[in-house]
Amino acid sequence: MPEGTIVVCDALCAVADALAAYLRGEGLAVVATVSGSEELLAAVAEHRPEVVLVDVAVFRDHPGRLIRALARVGDAKVLILGPSTAVDEAVEAVQDGVQGWILTRSSSAEMARAVRGALAGEYWVPFELVTEVLRTYTLADLRGEGQESTDSDARVAALGVREKLVLECLVEGLDRRAIARRMAVSEHTVRTHVRRILKKLDAHSMLEAAAIGRQAGLGGGT
């Protein structure tokens, strides 16, 4: 039986249909394909999907904050499909609580893994994008003006020893597999640490957590 309920949105109908076919071929349940943000909002209100996969062009062209608009009509987890160079859009998406970012060059199997990860509550952010965002933006860019660095220092200081080690790895741009190898633990253990870190830091994603860690001085950041 197909997994999940998914709405796929791309500015080009043919591409949306192709993405849907890829996901269905991987055993996932796509309930609708649409080609614009207004159609997407209507589809989410109608179908109440668990996951929305939306192309960055649609995200960029919506007159406002698309992820916030989606949150007002449903509780779907949002994944954006785009290049690692779309840093501005990635920062806005992280601010608004996106569940993940899938690179446009990803295979259908990689997209399916990202969707299944979102269904399981995992965040999916390519680490080349993490590195670029951390290089370009400060914590204030991600969390809004007026956030004192001492606030992030206190939250980071409250982490356990191993949680802080995992956060340092995130600041360095390591993925879960690389963190597991470095710490000689399982990827499941790393996922557990990441969930606890996100909760303690009040962060929406690993990307935002890494920014908080960098601002607090981990990983050589300032």
N, C-alpha and C positions, 0 to 999 in steps of 0.2 A: 504493500500500500504506500502511495507517495507520502513524503514527509512534509510537514509544515503547510502554510498557506502564504503565497508570495505574490506580490504585484511587481511587475517589471515596467520601468518607464525609460524610454529613450526618445530623443527628438526625432529620430528616424524610425518609422513604423517597422521597416524591414529588420533593422538592428534589434529592436525590442522583441520581435518575433523570433529572431535567431537566438537571442539570449534565453528566451523562454524555452526554446527547443533544447538548448544545451542543458538547462537546469532540469527539465523534465527527463532528459536522457540520463541524468544522474540520480533520478528517483525522487525529485522534489516536485511539490504541487504548486504550479503557477496558476493562479485563479483569474488573472487579467493582465493584459499588456496595453499600455497607453503611451502617448507620444508628447504629452505636455503636462505642465504642473497643475493646471486646473482639472484636467482629466484625471490626474493622479490623485488629487484631493478627493474627487468624487468617487473614484474607485476604492480608496481607503475607507471612506465613509460607508460605502455599500458592502464591501467584502470583509472589512475588519481583518486584514491580513496580519500575520505574525511578523513578516519581514517585507520591507520595500527595498527594491534595488533600483536606484535612479542614476542616470548618467549625469556627469558633472555639468554638461551644457544646459540641461533642464534646471539643475540646482542654481546655476549662475544666472539664468535668464528670468527666474521667478522674481516678480516685483516685491521683494521683502525677504523674510527669513523662512525659507521653505521648510526646514525641519521643525521649526516652531509651529508653522501652519499645519503640518502633518500631525503634530502632537495634539492639536486642538480638535482633530476629527477622529483620532484613533490612537492606539498605543503600540503601533508597529515599530519594530526596530529598523532603523534606516541604515542601509549600506550605500555608499556612493561609489560609482565606477568612474575612474578618472586617472590622469597621469600623475606621476610623482612630482611634476613641476607645478601643479596647481596649489601652491602653498597658501595663497590668500584664502581660497575656498576651503582648504583643509582646516585652517585656523577658525574660520567662521563655523564650520561644521562641528569642530571640537567644542567650541563655546556653546553650541546649541544642543549637544548631546548625541551626536551621530554614533552609531554602533560600530562603524568601521568604514574603511576605504579600500576598495579593490582596484588594483592597477589594471589599466585597460589591456595590457599585454598578457594578463592572466589567462591560463587555460580554463576550459569548462570545469575540469576537476578542481582547480584552485578556487574558482568561483563557488562551486558547490561546497567546498570545505569552509569558505568564509560564511556562506549562508547557514550551514549547519552550526558553525560556531556562534553566529548571532542567535540562532534558535536556542542554543544552550546558555545564552547570556554572556558569551565571550566577546571581547573587543578585538577587532581585526584591523591593524594599521601597519602598512609596510614600513620597514625601519629606515629605508632611504628617505622616506617622507618625514619620519620622526627627526632624523638628523638635520634635514634642511630647515624644518620649522624651528627646532631648537637653536640653530645657528642664526636664524633671521629674526626671531621674535623673543621678547622678554615675557615673563610671567604676566605682567600687566596687560600685554596684548591678548593673552588667552583668557584671563579672568576678570578683566575690566580695570579701569583706573581706580586708584585709591587703595589697592590691596597692599598692606605693609609687608615687607620682606620678613619681619619678625614673626608674622602670623604663619608663614610657610615654614620658618625655622622651627617653631614650636610644634607644628604638626609632624614634621619630619623627625624631630627629636623624640616624639612619642611612639615612633615605630620600634618594633622589636629588632634585635640585631640582624637576624636573617632577612627580615622584611627590608631593612635598610640596605643590605647587600643586594637584594633583588632590585631595589629602586636605583642603586648606583649602576647596575647593569642596564636598566632601562635608559638612564641618562646617556650611557655610552652607545646606545642604539642596538643593543643585543636583542635578538628574538628569544622566544621561550625555549627553543631547543638549545640555543647557545648558552642561555642562562643555566639550564639544567646541566649541561656539560661542565660549565665552569664550577658550579656548586656541588656537582656529583649527586644530584637528586633527580627525581623523575619530573617529566613535564607536568604531570598532574599536581605535584607538590608546588611547582612554580606557579601554576594557575591559581592554586589556593592562596599562595602568598600575594599574588597580584590582586585578587579579589579583596583581600584584607587591606592592602595598601590603598586601593581606590576608596574603600569605605572610610578609612582613617584620614585620608587627605581630602575627602569630599571632592574627589576628581571623577569626571565622567568617562575618562578613557586613560589608557596607558600613556598616550601622548601628553595629556594634561598632567598626569602624575610625573612624567619625566621632566616637564617644564618646572613643576614645583620643586622637584629634587635639584634641578640645575640652579634655580634661583636661590635655594638654600645652601649651595656650595658643593653639592655632590658631583663627582665626576669631573672636577676641575672647572665647573661652570661658575659664573658669577651672576 
